[in-house]
Amino acid sequence: MTDVTASRRAIATCAALAVLGVTTRAPLAIARSWPTPAAGSSVSGDPELILTFDDGPSPTNTPKVLDILAKRHLKVIFFMVGEMAASKNKKVPAIMERIVREGHVIATHTMTHKDLCKHKTSDDKAASEIDDGKAAVEKAAGIRTYWFRTPFGVRCTRLEDMLAARHLQHFHWDLDPQEWKHNNADRAVKYVTEQLGKMTGRNVLLMHDIKEATVKALPEILDWLDAENARREAAGKRRIRIISGPELAAERIQPKLVPWIADTASSMRVVRDAVSALLP
């Protein structure tokens, strides 16, 4: 067989495999993003906002975020990085305990915040990022976790297969002020308030409790929400409603299991675990 003939056969084989949907290499990147709205449609009919925070816990900034949330009686979702939750910093265990005690939802965000769709990240490494991150956060928090967010919001076939095998689903977002990148509180506030002012349905807001810009921007965003809702109420318009992490969890419980949870739960921790187990 000549080299030309061999090359032609190889090209023909690859073309045939492509037609059949078969690849000669495990595909990683998919040219599409995760579905939005990230948490489904509005249940109340009002514009709805879900607050989520990534990359913590931070010994310095997470307590400040918690103070802001506690003052306003808000319960959110923290997507934690395993190495941060397992940090040897003496402040971290108390922060983890406080997050659980104050009723926030804890979810996972890999072990070291690696891009799980890069070719240089091996299958084994990607799997350990998911598994080790989950294990580290659960050990630090003392509860099981069921929500997962992939770093950078990447999506690829390999990642989807790994999540499916673990019965995990990526929890995406709709609004990203990118304060993690520019670290500018004013810029973050401007972006978020502009988006909230025109939003309809339900939106998931992504912020980062490790960033000082988040600590500065969050109160301003919440103050703007209060003022905006007052304006809407005066004008007879729908208010922007903040959906808490536990509220979203309760929304997704299979109705037939509610009596079972009530009968078997002997503590608030059991209730929290039972609720979280039913979340994507």
C-alpha positions in Angstrom: 0.0 0.0 0.0 1.4 3.4 -1.0 1.7 6.2 1.5 -0.9 8.2 -0.6 -3.4 5.3 -0.4 -2.9 4.8 3.3 -3.4 8.5 3.9 -6.6 8.5 1.8 -7.9 5.5 3.8 -7.1 7.2 7.1 -9.0 10.4 6.0 -11.9 8.3 4.8 -12.0 6.4 8.1 -12.0 9.6 10.1 -14.7 11.1 8.0 -16.9 8.0 8.5 -16.4 8.1 12.2 -17.3 11.7 12.2 -20.5 11.0 10.4 -21.4 8.2 12.9 -20.7 10.5 15.8 -17.5 8.7 16.8 -14.2 10.4 17.6 -10.7 9.0 17.7 -10.0 11.0 20.9 -12.1 11.6 24.0 -13.8 15.0 23.4 -13.3 17.6 26.1 -14.7 21.0 24.9 -18.2 21.5 23.8 -19.1 24.8 22.1 -22.0 25.6 24.3 -22.7 26.9 27.7 -24.8 25.5 30.5 -28.6 26.1 30.3 -30.1 29.2 31.7 -32.0 30.3 33.7 -29.6 28.4 35.9 -32.2 27.6 38.6 -35.2 27.3 36.5 -38.2 29.7 36.0 -39.7 32.0 38.7 -42.1 30.1 40.9 -43.8 33.2 42.4 -44.1 35.1 39.1 -42.0 37.9 40.6 -38.4 38.6 39.5 -36.4 36.2 41.7 -32.7 36.3 42.8 -30.6 33.6 44.2 -27.3 34.6 45.9 -24.3 32.3 45.5 -20.7 32.7 46.6 -17.7 30.8 45.2 -14.1 29.9 46.2 -14.2 30.2 50.0 -14.0 29.9 52.8 -11.7 32.9 53.4 -10.5 33.4 56.9 -10.6 37.2 56.3 -13.5 37.9 54.0 -16.1 35.1 54.5 -16.9 36.2 58.0 -17.5 39.7 56.7 -19.9 38.4 54.1 -21.6 36.3 56.8 -22.1 39.4 58.9 -23.8 41.2 56.0 -26.1 38.3 55.3 -26.9 37.8 59.0 -27.8 41.4 59.4 -30.4 41.0 56.6 -31.5 37.5 57.6 -30.4 36.1 54.2 -29.4 32.5 53.6 -27.3 31.7 50.5 -25.3 29.0 48.8 -21.6 28.7 49.3 -19.7 26.7 46.6 -16.5 25.9 48.5 -13.1 24.8 47.3 -11.8 21.8 49.1 -8.3 23.1 49.9 -9.9 26.2 51.4 -12.3 24.3 53.6 -9.5 22.0 54.7 -7.1 24.9 55.4 -5.0 24.7 58.5 -5.8 28.2 59.3 -7.3 28.1 62.8 -10.2 30.4 61.9 -11.6 28.1 59.2 -13.3 25.5 61.4 -15.3 28.2 63.2 -16.3 29.7 59.9 -17.5 26.4 58.6 -19.5 25.8 61.8 -21.0 29.2 61.5 -22.1 28.7 57.9 -23.9 25.5 58.8 -25.4 26.9 62.1 -26.8 30.0 60.3 -28.6 27.9 57.8 -26.7 28.5 54.6 -26.4 25.7 51.9 -22.9 24.3 51.4 -21.9 23.0 48.0 -18.6 22.0 46.3 -16.3 23.7 43.7 -13.5 21.1 43.2 -10.4 20.6 45.3 -8.0 23.2 43.9 -10.2 25.2 41.4 -8.8 23.5 38.3 -10.3 23.8 34.8 -11.7 20.4 34.4 -12.0 20.7 30.6 -8.4 21.5 29.7 -6.6 18.8 27.8 -3.6 19.0 30.1 -5.9 18.0 33.0 -5.9 14.2 32.9 -9.1 12.1 33.5 -7.7 11.0 36.8 -6.9 14.5 37.9 -10.3 15.8 36.9 -12.0 13.0 38.8 -9.9 13.6 41.9 -10.7 17.3 41.8 -14.4 16.5 42.0 -14.1 13.7 44.5 -11.4 15.1 46.8 -13.0 18.5 46.8 -16.4 17.0 47.8 -14.8 14.9 50.5 -12.7 17.8 52.0 -15.7 20.1 52.2 -17.9 17.4 53.7 -15.3 16.6 56.3 -14.9 20.2 57.2 -18.6 21.0 57.3 -19.7 17.8 59.0 -22.6 17.3 56.5 -23.0 15.8 53.0 -23.1 18.0 49.9 -25.1 17.5 46.7 -24.6 20.7 44.7 -21.6 21.2 42.5 -20.2 24.1 40.5 -17.4 23.7 38.0 -14.6 26.4 38.0 -15.0 29.0 35.3 -18.3 27.5 34.3 -16.6 25.2 31.8 -18.5 22.5 30.1 -17.3 19.4 28.2 -18.3 15.8 27.5 -15.8 14.4 29.9 -17.0 16.6 32.7 -20.7 15.9 32.0 -19.9 12.1 32.0 -18.1 12.4 35.4 -20.9 14.4 37.0 -23.5 12.0 35.6 -21.6 9.0 37.1 -21.7 10.8 40.5 -25.3 11.9 40.2 -24.1 15.5 40.3 -25.3 18.4 38.1 -23.5 21.6 37.5 -25.2 24.6 39.2 -24.6 27.4 36.8 -25.3 31.2 37.2 -27.0 34.0 35.2 -25.2 37.1 36.5 -21.4 37.4 36.9 -20.0 40.8 37.8 -16.5 39.4 37.5 -15.3 41.1 40.7 -13.0 38.0 41.0 -11.1 39.4 38.0 -11.2 43.2 38.3 -11.6 43.4 42.1 -13.5 46.7 41.7 -16.5 47.1 44.0 -18.0 50.0 42.1 -17.9 48.2 38.8 -19.5 45.1 40.4 -22.3 47.2 41.9 -23.0 49.0 38.6 -23.2 45.7 36.7 -25.4 43.9 39.1 -27.9 46.7 39.8 -28.2 47.4 36.0 -29.0 43.7 35.4 -31.4 43.5 38.3 -33.2 46.6 37.2 -34.2 45.0 34.0 -34.4 41.3 34.9 -37.4 39.1 34.6 -37.9 35.6 35.9 -35.2 34.0 38.0 -31.5 34.8 38.1 -28.6 33.3 40.0 -26.0 35.8 41.0 -22.4 34.7 41.2 -20.0 36.4 43.6 -16.9 35.4 45.5 -16.6 35.6 49.3 -12.8 35.5 49.1 -12.7 39.0 47.5 -12.6 42.3 49.3 -14.5 43.8 46.4 -17.4 41.4 47.2 -17.5 42.6 50.8 -17.7 46.2 49.7 -20.2 45.6 46.9 -22.6 43.3 48.6 -24.2 45.9 51.1 -24.6 48.4 48.3 -26.3 45.9 46.1 -28.7 44.9 48.9 -29.3 48.6 49.7 -30.2 49.2 46.1 -32.6 46.2 46.2 -34.4 47.6 49.2 -34.7 51.0 47.5 -35.8 49.5 44.2 -38.4 47.3 45.8 -39.8 50.4 47.6 -40.1 52.2 44.3 -41.8 49.2 42.7 -44.2 48.8 45.6 -45.2 52.5 45.3 -45.7 52.0 41.5 -47.7 48.8 41.9 -45.0 46.7 40.2 -43.6 43.3 41.1 -40.9 43.3 43.7 -37.6 41.5 43.3 -37.7 38.6 45.6 -34.5 36.9 47.1 -34.8 33.1 47.1 -32.8 31.6 49.9 -30.6 28.5 49.5 -32.9 26.4 51.8 -36.0 27.7 50.1 -34.6 26.6 46.7 -33.9 23.2 48.3 -37.4 22.9 49.7 -38.8 23.9 46.3 -37.1 20.9 44.7 -38.2 18.2 47.2 -40.4 15.5 45.7 -43.7 16.3 47.4 -44.3 12.6 48.4 -41.2 12.6 50.5 -42.1 15.6 52.7 -44.0 13.4 55.2 -41.1 11.0 55.3 -38.7 13.8 56.1 -40.9 15.1 58.9 -41.3 11.6 60.4 -37.7 10.6 60.3 -35.9 13.9 61.1 -34.7 14.0 64.6 -32.7 17.1 64.3 -32.3 20.2 62.0 -29.1 18.6 60.6 -31.0 15.5 59.4 -33.6 17.8 57.8 -30.9 19.7 56.0 -29.2 16.6 54.7 -32.6 15.1 53.6 -33.5 18.2 51.7 -30.1 18.6 50.1 -30.0 14.9 49.0 -32.9 15.7 46.6 -31.2 18.6 44.8 -29.4 18.5 41.5 
